[in-house]
Amino acid sequence: MEASSAPVPSPQARPRRAGYRRLPVEQRREQLIAVALELFASRPPEEVGLDDVAAAAGASRPLVYRYFAGGKQQLYEAALRTAADELSSRFTVPLTGTPTDQLAAVLDRYFAFVAEHDAGYSALLRGGSVVETARTSAIVDDVRRAALQRTLRHLGVREAGPRLTLLVRSWIAVIEGASLTWLDEGRTVPVEELRDWLVDQFVAMAAATALGDPQTAEVLAGLLVLERPDDSRVRRLRELLTPRP
């Protein structure tokens, strides 16, 4: 029996896996992070493996390890940092509108992020994930600090006292808790109503804090001047803050 005379393809001539594209180093790394971020956003981190990332990126597992020698943990932290930077960028306050309008606009961008990163956002804030470490917790804390600083800047405050700082930190915690509840309950509350409720929460918390803290009272009085005079919420707030004879 004669041996087949068909040439055996060299390793270089064999077709690459479907979907594989040779990319520059930095572009490939950014692609892997983007793919991982999409997967971590739609599923809890412990349910996402390197094989999932490799398949979604059209790459091989060894290639993923080439860029992230620390494996899934390093890739998760890189994706988390990217998400944290994106979320922090949404804290930018618009230049137009009243102070409460501006807070509402920031919350709109915040909830757009929450909706885009559903499962990943929940896993991130609740903690307890198998990939949670001191580094991942520090990344989350960085986002909270950014939210605190941007809010204080919006209020026109350079040096916040302890009560004003407590007010803003507590409001940020309310936002996080409301976001998780909103996701848990299937987003049954329209996001616009949730946003307006959170703005009202800030006003109410600020009014309560202002009654015992001169700095908060001064900041709040300055913001009220910029609000619409026919706003019923503003009228009620002014009544609360006006000293009684």
Steps between C-alpha positions, in 0.01 A plus 500: 500500500646834398535776755305816434700761316292790639728747677472530877435861594771662708403637842520850357256409222232355728198727544474692824200460725186673381477862607868538581659823389854609566480831685762738639589423861314790664198460274476129580526572873223760478287256302537230764408747774196618304382143443557409864311810610199399291502152651550621857220754445248234401603222741642485852884495488530148641298366205739638239811299408802576286369258237184713476708813446724329245204364303319834498818678386576244230830422671663210680537445873885521478464835322287633786769385744764673290333833572377417851753271661306522827209327332136578569572708809726742315259521207207564736687779674590659167137481386380635834740795479372576149139489625589715801662762279195502274261539794711777653495687169120511522513710817574811295236761578343686204545877487134582441190465716428547869701309762230233531474476119874440489483230767223333303713505183789330681263236639369436147854414388558293813189287443588458135824339620312282753265378227791420266695306766210328675641178654854632525384811687306288750791263560739791533307689768380200696847351535558141595619404153777242472701758306455776756829616653637803681594641157149463358352653815742792464380556142140521622604739776671718239166536320329601824770757572461639149124529555560677832749746351284579196192554717685733737641688202146532365399648835785750476682358802878479526535380858203300624439463871415162653121543484493616140732215404275257687199638315652445156644157585163391638322619186743303283421191711128564444562514123686169506232332711222635278683380190534146632134491606396633159689217330373235745139603440533481123517876443127527568535860617554731200856627515380861472293458817793340681727784390258767624455315829876499554520874429224552758693278741804723467291812561335344806829373642665838437215681674523271803879543517477879454288532814802404710796588277578861399716396201224287348247776568721753319555268203131420476398866519737577213351222288144609571571838343572321172182292505174598333300716742170334401627151590277367781782285635723807530225695678459223757873485552523874555226474762695232682820705500343836592557573871175520693439801724 
